[in-house]
Amino acid sequence: MVYEYVNRGFLCRHPQDKSIVLHGYINETNYRNNPRPLDPETEKQADKFFEDTAFTPTR
Protein backbone atom coordinates (compact mmCIF):
# COMPACT_ATOMS: atom_id res chain seq x y z
CA MET A 1 0.00 0.00 0.00
CA VAL A 2 1.19 3.48 -0.84
CA TYR A 3 -0.15 6.30 1.31
CA GLU A 4 -0.41 9.98 0.56
CA TYR A 5 -0.31 12.55 3.38
CA VAL A 6 -1.75 16.00 2.82
CA ASN A 7 -1.27 18.69 5.47
CA ARG A 8 -3.03 22.02 5.55
CA GLY A 9 -2.50 24.68 8.18
CA PHE A 10 0.11 27.10 9.45
CA LEU A 11 3.39 27.40 11.32
CA CYS A 12 4.23 30.82 12.74
CA ARG A 13 6.03 32.62 15.56
CA HIS A 14 4.35 34.86 18.07
CA PRO A 15 4.83 38.49 16.96
CA GLN A 16 6.05 39.61 20.43
CA ASP A 17 7.86 36.50 21.68
CA LYS A 18 9.87 34.69 19.01
CA SER A 19 10.39 31.71 21.36
CA ILE A 20 6.69 30.82 20.99
CA VAL A 21 5.83 28.92 17.83
CA LEU A 22 2.33 27.79 16.90
CA HIS A 23 1.79 24.86 14.54
CA GLY A 24 -1.82 24.26 13.62
CA TYR A 25 -2.70 21.78 10.92
CA ILE A 26 -5.03 19.08 9.73
CA ASN A 27 -3.65 15.93 8.15
CA GLU A 28 -5.43 13.85 5.54
CA THR A 29 -4.13 10.32 5.00
CA ASN A 30 -5.33 8.40 1.96
CA TYR A 31 -4.34 5.50 -0.19
CA ARG A 32 -2.58 7.12 -3.14
CA ASN A 33 -4.66 5.24 -5.70
CA ASN A 34 -7.94 5.75 -3.85
CA PRO A 35 -8.15 9.27 -2.39
CA ARG A 36 -11.12 10.14 -0.19
CA PRO A 37 -12.28 13.74 0.22
CA LEU A 38 -12.21 15.08 3.76
CA ASP A 39 -15.56 14.88 5.56
CA PRO A 40 -17.29 18.26 5.00
CA GLU A 41 -18.06 18.73 8.71
CA THR A 42 -14.45 18.04 9.70
CA GLU A 43 -13.20 20.45 7.05
CA LYS A 44 -15.65 23.11 8.27
CA GLN A 45 -14.40 22.72 11.87
CA ALA A 46 -10.76 22.88 10.75
CA ASP A 47 -11.40 26.04 8.72
CA LYS A 48 -13.10 27.67 11.71
CA PHE A 49 -10.13 26.82 13.94
CA PHE A 50 -7.66 28.30 11.42
CA GLU A 51 -9.73 31.47 10.99
CA ASP A 52 -10.31 31.97 14.73
CA THR A 53 -6.68 31.55 15.81
CA ALA A 54 -5.25 34.84 17.10
CA PHE A 55 -2.25 35.78 19.20
CA THR A 56 -2.68 37.68 22.43
CA PRO A 57 -0.06 39.88 24.10
CA THR A 58 2.49 38.03 26.22
CA ARG A 59 3.20 38.96 29.81
Residue pairs with C-beta under 8 A, 6 or more apart in sequence:
1 31
2 31
2 32
2 33
3 29
3 30
3 31
3 32
4 29
4 30
4 31
4 32
4 35
5 27
5 28
5 29
6 27
6 28
6 29
6 30
7 25
7 26
7 27
7 28
8 25
8 26
8 28
8 46
9 23
9 24
9 25
9 26
9 50
10 22
10 23
10 24
10 25
10 50
10 53
11 21
11 22
11 23
11 25
12 21
12 22
13 20
13 21
13 22
14 20
14 21
14 22
14 55
14 58
15 55
16 55
16 57
16 58
17 58
20 58
22 53
22 55
24 49
24 50
24 53
26 38
26 42
26 43
26 46
28 38
30 36
38 46
